[in-house]
Amino acid sequence: MELILQSSLPHQQKAVDAVADVFKDTWIKSPVHYYSNPEITIFKDGVGDNIRNIQGVNKIPHEYGGYTHEPTCLNLDIKMETGTGKTYVYVQTMFELHKRYGINKFIVAVPTLPIKAGARQFMEDEYVKRHFRDVCGYDAEIDLLTLEPPKKKKKGRQYFPAAVSEFVKGSCQDTRKIFVLLVNMQLLKDAKNYILSRDDYGNVVEGFYRPYNALKATRPFVIIDEPHKFSREQKAFGIIQKEIAPQCIIRFGATFPEVSIGKGKNKKIIKDYQNLLYDLNACQSFNQGLIKGVAKEHFEPTSQKNEKIKLMSVTKNDSATFQHKQEDAPTRSFQLRVGDSLSQIADELTGLTIQTIDKNSIELSNGQIKTVGEEMDVDVFMSSYQEQMIRLALERHFETERHNFSGRTFKIKTLALFFIDDITSYRKSEDGKKPYILEAFERLLKEKLKDTIGKLSEQENEYREYLEASLKNIRACHAGYFAQDNSSSDESIAEEVNDILNGK
């Protein structure tokens, strides 16, 4: 199955031009060092006027218009709805900034491993490379360097991270190369890794002992994907500003962080935009036929226990107080701490633990965030309810896949996405708990594959062969990424899933 890309789509080209036109007819200073970007001017030579003009053309709302700036870094925002091609746009933006102004050092920061893997796959894909070279006409190629977590410590010298070293050494004199360093949030903020902040490496890169100092010296442009997960209050964003000190931060996302302004009755919550240049929102995307509407199905859990758990209060980094409400029993209170399982409240929540406790919310091990006053239905965490959802999802998946596969010259890959109660329901846990959702999914998938194969017509032999191959190698049909994977490699994740499926 091959990726198919189109160039010059209006909704994407507008976003690319919006960023590139910020520096149109402004003064760009030649690099001081061969490993540095050209120097942009922020506070003069028309940058502010360009931003205001672009906002006017793109009809940015008045409250988000105008030009705002920080002392040393220019911030630019591009809002595009999910599914409209943000990755394509920010990659083309790098090509365009290189073509027009010679910018060739970019750091792409993403929040999670799945997004990192997707960005890496896109930029390394040979078809994508040919597309930007042959179809779009860019006379350059991306040299992608991916920063990975450090391997287990070995005795002897520790060496400068190879990805950082190659990125820094990339020369601006090589006019056909764009150097891109891809990094996920965890590597920026995790003190346990400290691969970028330490200064005791056994080698030096361009006179720098500390990776952060070397990155800062390249005067990079930083591109942030999923900006709502990089709010300005978070450690990762602060590190980007302080330690990397980019000339320009460009955020691409469908959702942006929120900030409060004013006090008392005048207090209001607004989106934290910084020089918003382009706004392709959900309504515009739908009206332009860029994304589809969503239909949902809902069913009631079979148990009807009607039990609820309410988060009553929290003490940051210490404890959370819950109430367990039942129809035929008195309400009980529980106080839990980080690492405690919610099974102390109800058996149905076995394996669901508290990961962090903030000033007015908690984060659970399944990635959900619950705020003070919010309730949880115990029913939805029961295995019977999970199986009902899986059965319905598989039913709809095979209906759609059959339509997207049979009779088509170019097949359309069909995916089904599941949100589950807890990671230990799908992965191994230290207490030896069986990953019941993984086992149930495999059982139900086999049933559905056999049932679907038996109903296919003679004209659908190709689809039958595809499903039979899936049935023979069921483990290739499903996998999962979770929050804890930020500290795991793709290889270890795959090995763990295979071990589970092999009964190890």
C-alpha positions, 0 to 999 in steps of 0.5 A: 500500500503506497502513500499518495500525496497532492501538491498545492492544495489550497488549504495547505498552501495558504498555511505554508505561505502564511509562515514564509511570507512573514519574512518577505522583503525583510533583512536576513543576516548571513550565518556567523558560523557554518553550522548556524542558521541565517539570522532573522530580524524580529522587531524591524524591517517589516516583520510586524507589518507582514504578520498583520497583513497576513492576518488580515488576508486570512481573516484572523479574528480581531482578538487574536490579530496584531503582532506580539513578540518576545525579546529574542524569539518570534512565535508563530501559530498555524491552526489546522483541524486534525486530518487536514495535513499538518505534518505535510504542511510543516514539512513543506514549510521547512522546504519553503523557508530553506528555499526562500531564506536559506534556513536549514536547521530545524528542531521538530518537537512532538509530544509522544512516541506514536507522533514521533514514529509517524513524523519519522516515517513520513520524512524518511519515506522515499515516495515523500522525498520524491514528491517534494523533489520532483513534484514540488520542485524543491532542490534540497532534501531533508537529512533527518536525525532522530534523538533517542533515549540513552541505552543502558549505561556502559563503563567508560566514556559516554559520547555526545548523542550522535543525532545532536552531533550530526545535526550541529555539524551540518553546514549551511554551505551545503545548500541542498541539505535541510537538517532536521532534529526530531525529538519527543517531549519526554527527552526534553523534560526527563531529568533521568535521561539528561542526555542534552544537559550533561557536560561530561561527555568524552568528546566535544562537538564544535567546541561544545561540551554540552548538547543544549549549548551546541543546539543553541549555537545553531540558531534553530527554528523549532516546530512544535506539533500538538501545541496543547501538550506544550503549554507555556507553563510546562517544563518542556516548553520552558526548556525549549525557550531557555536551553535551545533559545530558538530564533523562531517557534512555529506551532502547528495544531488543531488545539492550542493551550488556554490561558486566563486573563482578567480577574473576578467577574472580568476573568475569561479563558482564551486560547493562547495564540501567539501571532496566529497566521492561519485558522482552518477550524473544524467548521471550515474544514467540514464545509470545504470537504476536507474532513467528514462528520462523525456518527456515534453509537451508544449502548447501555452496559449490561450490569446496570450497577449504577455505581459512581466514583466522584473526585472530591478534592486533591492535595497536589503531589500528595493525595486525592479524596474520592466518594463511592456512591451506590444505590443500596449502600451508604456512600463511602470516602477513600483517600488515595495517593500516587501509585495507588489502585482505584480497585481499593474503591471498586474491584472493577477498577483493578489495575487503574492507578493514579499517575499524578496529582495536580492542584485541581486534577489527577491523571490516571494510568489510562491517560485520562485526566479527572478534575475535582467534582468529576464522576466516573461510572464503574459500569464502563470499566467492566469486562462485559462492557469492554467486550460489547464495545469491541464487538460493535467496533469490529462489526463496523470495521469490517463493514467499512473495510469490505467497502474500502477493499473489494472492487477497488484498484487502489485499496484504502487502509481501514483502521479501528481505534480503541480507548481502553480502561488501563494499560495493564488490560493490554500489557503485562503487569508486575502483579501478573494480572492477565491482559484480558482486553488483549486476550478478548480482542484476539478471540473476538477478532478471530471469530469475526474474521472467520464469520466474514470470510464465510460470507464473501462472494466469489468475486471477493477472492482478493479480500478473502486472501487478505483476511485469511492471511490476517487470521494466520498472523493475528498478532500483526493485526493489532498493537498499542501505544500508551503513556509509559511508552515515552520511556520505551523503544518501539522494539521493546514494545513489539517484543512485549506484545509478541511475548504476551501473544506467545504466552510468555 
